[in-house]
Amino acid sequence: MLNRANGGTRAHTVPKFYLNGFVSHDTRASREPFVWVGSLRTGEISRKSPKNLSIVRGLYDGQGGFIERDATIERHLAKIESAAAAAIRNLAASQIGNGVGVPPEIWRFISWQAARTPGWMAFIDQWIREHPDASETDVLEPPPPGFETAVRRERLMCLEDPSTGVRREVIDAEEIEAYRKRGWKFVLRRDDHLELLHWQAWYFQVRHFPRLCWTRLQPPEGEFFITSDRGVAWLIDGYHGETPPAALRDPGAMVFAPLTLRLALVGRHGTDPIEATPRGINCCIAAAASSWVAGPTTEVVQRALLDRTSLKGH
């Protein structure tokens, strides 16, 4: 299971600067900015400050595959967020159709955001445990250029016998494979999740997302985009974010990345005119969410929760 440390750095799994792009216009000068947050479990909608939303202590306090001993995913994310904050502001201030492209700082940000949330990390944990025999062509991509230069480091991996609960720590690849053939399953710990996060973000950035044709969308006046605890979501053959990233090869795959309440990126295969409404995008964001959705008005959040319920049939 995903290990959420009790101590450590106070980490925003959805960055505060990003949530500030979805705050309510009703915020008064004497009051903190806030978003309306809808709970997927209860349906309750409440007001929360971005600084107090989506926090897990110590989640990114680890090397995550970096060679440098003092490097952490937390520090790396801080650099990505700082660069993305200015890039999103500039893109949001420009007019659609003026030739301004999406800068690399934003592609990097949405790639890491797609891989870093607790909901996505828990899904990867579930996928690995429940689908141990999935073929590599089903769930893996050929490595991107540069993979061969990565420094390989061996460390102990934890495996568990699901019938007895007995666990073993193993480092040898052949021994690991022998346990796997006997039905033992990986138990992913925080260091495992952080390395997978790093690799997955890289794959999103250099492999999955560049394949798609991206469109920048702005909603009509009076309509807004929402976000969630998984603000980058995809729809593939009726599944909302519940498939491994390799499924983005599907010709019908679509990726939704709202950047502010007035700006979203939509990626898909092909260059046919896109048919997507703010309500439809918000429904997909809500459908892929794990715990909550957030937006600038109670109405847009309520509509997304209702559409999510209708889509999922409960």
KOLKOL-167023 format. One record per residue (C-alpha): residue number from 1; residue in one letter; x, y, z. Coordinates in steps of 0.001 Angstrom, whole numbers, padded with zeros to 6 digits. Layout:
! residues N
pos, code, x, y, z
NUM, a, X, Y, Z $
...
***
This chain:
! residues 314
pos, code, x, y, z
1, m, 000000, 000000, 000000 $
2, l, 001040, 003607, -000523 $
3, n, 003129, 004742, 002428 $
4, r, 002177, 008227, 003577 $
5, a, 004707, 009356, 006123 $
6, n, 003485, 010994, 009331 $
7, g, 006360, 013477, 009373 $
8, g, 008433, 015247, 006772 $
9, t, 007849, 018103, 004400 $
10, r, 004331, 019497, 004125 $
11, a, 003767, 018536, 000498 $
12, h, 000960, 019759, -001730 $
13, t, 000060, 016875, -004036 $
14, v, -001782, 019457, -006137 $
15, p, 000320, 022659, -006062 $
16, k, -000994, 025736, -004298 $
17, f, -000063, 028034, -007198 $
18, y, -002080, 025811, -009557 $
19, l, -005146, 025751, -007285 $
20, n, -004969, 029553, -007149 $
21, g, -005950, 029494, -010819 $
22, f, -009379, 028114, -009874 $
23, v, -010294, 030390, -006955 $
24, s, -013717, 031942, -006627 $
25, h, -014338, 035469, -007874 $
26, d, -016403, 035992, -004712 $
27, t, -013259, 036285, -002634 $
28, r, -013272, 039623, -000863 $
29, a, -010137, 041681, -000312 $
30, s, -010273, 040924, 003426 $
31, r, -010689, 037168, 002961 $
32, e, -008300, 034458, 001845 $
33, p, -008716, 033183, -001720 $
34, f, -010735, 029983, -001789 $
35, v, -012032, 027274, -004077 $
36, w, -015254, 025312, -003772 $
37, v, -014368, 021683, -003102 $
38, g, -016782, 018829, -003790 $
39, s, -016309, 015529, -001973 $
40, l, -016775, 012441, -004153 $
41, r, -017674, 010364, -001096 $
42, t, -020333, 012584, 000492 $
43, g, -021240, 015036, -002260 $
44, e, -020716, 017865, 000221 $
45, i, -019369, 021132, -001208 $
46, s, -017283, 023321, 001066 $
47, r, -014995, 026311, 000811 $
48, k, -011247, 025774, 001255 $
49, s, -008114, 027838, 000865 $
50, p, -005621, 026444, -001670 $
51, k, -002926, 026497, 001007 $
52, n, -004906, 023991, 003090 $
53, l, -005943, 021609, 000335 $
54, s, -004332, 018375, -000882 $
55, i, -001534, 018036, 001682 $
56, v, 000387, 014874, 002580 $
57, r, 003435, 015140, 004814 $
58, g, 006637, 013545, 003601 $
59, l, 005178, 012020, 000456 $
60, y, 007957, 013309, -001824 $
61, d, 010822, 013202, 000690 $
62, g, 012992, 010708, -001145 $
63, q, 015582, 010530, -003935 $
64, g, 013153, 009106, -006463 $
65, g, 015883, 007797, -008742 $
66, f, 018195, 010803, -008547 $
67, i, 021889, 009975, -008209 $
68, e, 022679, 012894, -005900 $
69, r, 022236, 011848, -002272 $
70, d, 020793, 015198, -001184 $
71, a, 018311, 015362, -004089 $
72, t, 014620, 014769, -003415 $
73, i, 011498, 014653, -005523 $
74, e, 010101, 017436, -003308 $
75, r, 012903, 019838, -004282 $
76, h, 012624, 018835, -007924 $
77, l, 008882, 019508, -007925 $
78, a, 009467, 022944, -006407 $
79, k, 011647, 023880, -009403 $
80, i, 009072, 022546, -011870 $
81, e, 006243, 024438, -010171 $
82, s, 008172, 027720, -010021 $
83, a, 008851, 027622, -013767 $
84, a, 005313, 026479, -014597 $
85, a, 003634, 029218, -012542 $
86, a, 005092, 031990, -014708 $
87, a, 004532, 030022, -017928 $
88, i, 000845, 029394, -017179 $
89, r, 000286, 033055, -016287 $
90, n, 001825, 034152, -019581 $
91, l, -000113, 031621, -021633 $
92, a, -003399, 032525, -019929 $
93, a, -002794, 036221, -020698 $
94, s, -002265, 035573, -024427 $
95, q, -005018, 035280, -027007 $
96, i, -005836, 031950, -028615 $
97, g, -004781, 031947, -032251 $
98, n, -001975, 034471, -031872 $
99, g, 000702, 031879, -032595 $
100, v, 001862, 031530, -029001 $
101, g, 002690, 027884, -028357 $
102, v, 002619, 025950, -025116 $
103, p, 006086, 026300, -023564 $
104, p, 008110, 023307, -022341 $
105, e, 007688, 024386, -018712 $
106, i, 003966, 023601, -018969 $
107, w, 004472, 020222, -020679 $
108, r, 006881, 019285, -017939 $
109, f, 004447, 020409, -015249 $
110, i, 001449, 018468, -016549 $
111, s, 003633, 015380, -017066 $
112, w, 004703, 015404, -013441 $
113, q, 001223, 016316, -012254 $
114, a, -000207, 013295, -014074 $
115, a, 002233, 011008, -012227 $
116, r, 002536, 012516, -008742 $
117, t, -000894, 012318, -007089 $
118, p, -001681, 009792, -004333 $
119, g, -004678, 008544, -006304 $
120, w, -002549, 007704, -009325 $
121, m, 000174, 006167, -007169 $
122, a, -002431, 003988, -005436 $
123, f, -003785, 002912, -008821 $
124, i, -000316, 001847, -009954 $
125, d, 000039, -000135, -006725 $
126, q, -003298, -001838, -007398 $
127, w, -002475, -002509, -011039 $
128, i, 000853, -004151, -010223 $
129, r, -000704, -006333, -007521 $
130, e, -003823, -007364, -009433 $
131, h, -002317, -007835, -012904 $
132, p, 001005, -009579, -012341 $
133, d, 000750, -011544, -015585 $
134, a, -000075, -008630, -017909 $
135, s, 002175, -008781, -020952 $
136, e, 004752, -006079, -021458 $
137, t, 003127, -005003, -024723 $
138, d, -000099, -004339, -022794 $
139, v, 001305, -002012, -020187 $
140, l, 004789, -000896, -021242 $
141, e, 006277, 001395, -023841 $
142, p, 009623, 001037, -025598 $
143, p, 012115, 003126, -023617 $
144, p, 012619, 006687, -024865 $
145, p, 016002, 007851, -026171 $
146, g, 018363, 008365, -023268 $
147, f, 017102, 005384, -021309 $
148, e, 020289, 003482, -022001 $
149, t, 022356, 006177, -020257 $
150, a, 020398, 005968, -017015 $
151, v, 022414, 004750, -014052 $
152, r, 021067, 001422, -012853 $
153, r, 020975, 000965, -009094 $
154, e, 020022, -002248, -007372 $
155, r, 018233, -002149, -004038 $
156, l, 016034, -004389, -001943 $
157, m, 012498, -005009, -003216 $
158, c, 009735, -006267, -000959 $
159, l, 007578, -009215, -002051 $
160, e, 004657, -010827, -000249 $
161, d, 003008, -014235, -000348 $
162, p, -000688, -013257, -000627 $
163, s, -001813, -016554, 000924 $
164, t, 000199, -016178, 004121 $
165, g, 001197, -012527, 004341 $
166, v, 004850, -013513, 004663 $
167, r, 007212, -010915, 003204 $
168, r, 010758, -011126, 001905 $
169, e, 013248, -008469, 000840 $
170, v, 015103, -009517, -002297 $
171, i, 017702, -007803, -004482 $
172, d, 018688, -010423, -007055 $
173, a, 016639, -010190, -010290 $
174, e, 016501, -013956, -010812 $
175, e, 015364, -014517, -007245 $
176, i, 012679, -011867, -007640 $
177, e, 011440, -013560, -010799 $
178, a, 011347, -016926, -008999 $
179, y, 009147, -015492, -006256 $
180, r, 006882, -013884, -008850 $
181, k, 006401, -017216, -010621 $
182, r, 005280, -018693, -007297 $
183, g, 002568, -016024, -007028 $
184, w, 004335, -013597, -004713 $
185, k, 003482, -009930, -005310 $
186, f, 005415, -006719, -005038 $
187, v, 004790, -004501, -002027 $
188, l, 005577, -000975, -003161 $
189, r, 007045, 001313, -000532 $
190, r, 007633, 005051, -000710 $
191, d, 011035, 004779, -002399 $
192, d, 009506, 002454, -004997 $
193, h, 006639, 004850, -005645 $
194, l, 008989, 007818, -006010 $
195, e, 011176, 006040, -008545 $
196, l, 008104, 004939, -010492 $
197, l, 006773, 008513, -010294 $
198, h, 010003, 009878, -011770 $
199, w, 010078, 007340, -014603 $
200, q, 006375, 007786, -015348 $
201, a, 006613, 011583, -015483 $
202, w, 009515, 011258, -017927 $
203, y, 007521, 008875, -020118 $
204, f, 004544, 011257, -020136 $
205, q, 006826, 014144, -021085 $
206, v, 008881, 012535, -023859 $
207, r, 006729, 009650, -025085 $
208, h, 002985, 009752, -024368 $
209, f, 002033, 013429, -024570 $
210, p, 004150, 014415, -027627 $
211, r, 002285, 011808, -029699 $
212, l, -000962, 013716, -029288 $
213, c, -002333, 016717, -031136 $
214, w, -003106, 019375, -028541 $
215, t, -005742, 022088, -028589 $
216, r, -005962, 025075, -026293 $
217, l, -009525, 025786, -025146 $
218, q, -011218, 028719, -023476 $
219, p, -014791, 028409, -022134 $
220, p, -017600, 030789, -023117 $
221, e, -018216, 033751, -020854 $
222, g, -019817, 032639, -017591 $
223, e, -018525, 029041, -017835 $
224, f, -015477, 027609, -016097 $
225, f, -013175, 024618, -015946 $
226, i, -012680, 022676, -012731 $
227, t, -009766, 020653, -011442 $
228, s, -009381, 017768, -009003 $
229, d, -006917, 015764, -006943 $
230, r, -005967, 014272, -010346 $
231, g, -006055, 017372, -012502 $
232, v, -004621, 015659, -015601 $
233, a, -007048, 012972, -016758 $
234, w, -007638, 010793, -019793 $
235, l, -010566, 009072, -021401 $
236, i, -009927, 005813, -023254 $
237, d, -012757, 003651, -024582 $
238, g, -015072, 004678, -021775 $
239, y, -012471, 004382, -019006 $
240, h, -011568, 007540, -017113 $
241, g, -007973, 007387, -015895 $
242, e, -008320, 003749, -014853 $
243, t, -005925, 002391, -017480 $
244, p, -002113, 002285, -017637 $
245, p, -000519, 005118, -019619 $
246, a, 000405, 002774, -022488 $
247, a, -003321, 002784, -023311 $
248, l, -002837, 006361, -024539 $
249, r, -001751, 004693, -027796 $
250, d, -005439, 003937, -028408 $
251, p, -006690, 005997, -031395 $
252, g, -009633, 007253, -029354 $
253, a, -007610, 008373, -026337 $
254, m, -008108, 011932, -025089 $
255, v, -006184, 013771, -022370 $
256, f, -007637, 016723, -020449 $
257, a, -005410, 019198, -018594 $
258, p, -007171, 022289, -017196 $
259, l, -004574, 024918, -016327 $
260, t, -006886, 027604, -014929 $
261, l, -010618, 028142, -014673 $
262, r, -010418, 029802, -018123 $
263, l, -007776, 027684, -019861 $
264, a, -007484, 023984, -020670 $
265, l, -005389, 021781, -022934 $
266, v, -006943, 018789, -024680 $
267, g, -004803, 016194, -026438 $
268, r, -005949, 013504, -028874 $
269, h, -004792, 011544, -031901 $
270, g, -005495, 013151, -035266 $
271, t, -006288, 016702, -036280 $
272, d, -010068, 016563, -036730 $
273, p, -011970, 019473, -035152 $
274, i, -012366, 018822, -031459 $
275, e, -015817, 018439, -029974 $
276, a, -015414, 019225, -026286 $
277, t, -017436, 021482, -024035 $
278, p, -016422, 022826, -020621 $
279, r, -019101, 020621, -019070 $
280, g, -017792, 017551, -020883 $
281, i, -014209, 018258, -019866 $
282, n, -015289, 018851, -016267 $
283, c, -017167, 015550, -016285 $
284, c, -014023, 013697, -017374 $
285, i, -011926, 015457, -014741 $
286, a, -014487, 014498, -012083 $
287, a, -014717, 010911, -013346 $
288, a, -010955, 010433, -013012 $
289, a, -010747, 012104, -009595 $
290, s, -009998, 010053, -006501 $
291, s, -011412, 012141, -003641 $
292, w, -012438, 015653, -004645 $
293, v, -013034, 018197, -007384 $
294, a, -012596, 021957, -007063 $
295, g, -013749, 025031, -008930 $
296, p, -014681, 028693, -008652 $
297, t, -018448, 028270, -008094 $
298, t, -020689, 025850, -006248 $
299, e, -022730, 025445, -009443 $
300, v, -019880, 024196, -011626 $
301, v, -018669, 021822, -008901 $
302, q, -022178, 020480, -008274 $
303, r, -022756, 019901, -011982 $
304, a, -019476, 017985, -012289 $
305, l, -020381, 015776, -009318 $
306, l, -023825, 015017, -010783 $
307, d, -022399, 014281, -014241 $
308, r, -019799, 012000, -012687 $
309, t, -022526, 010069, -010866 $
310, s, -024539, 009694, -014062 $
311, l, -021491, 008601, -016050 $
312, k, -020473, 005952, -013542 $
313, g, -024047, 004759, -013029 $
314, h, -024252, 005210, -009253 $
***
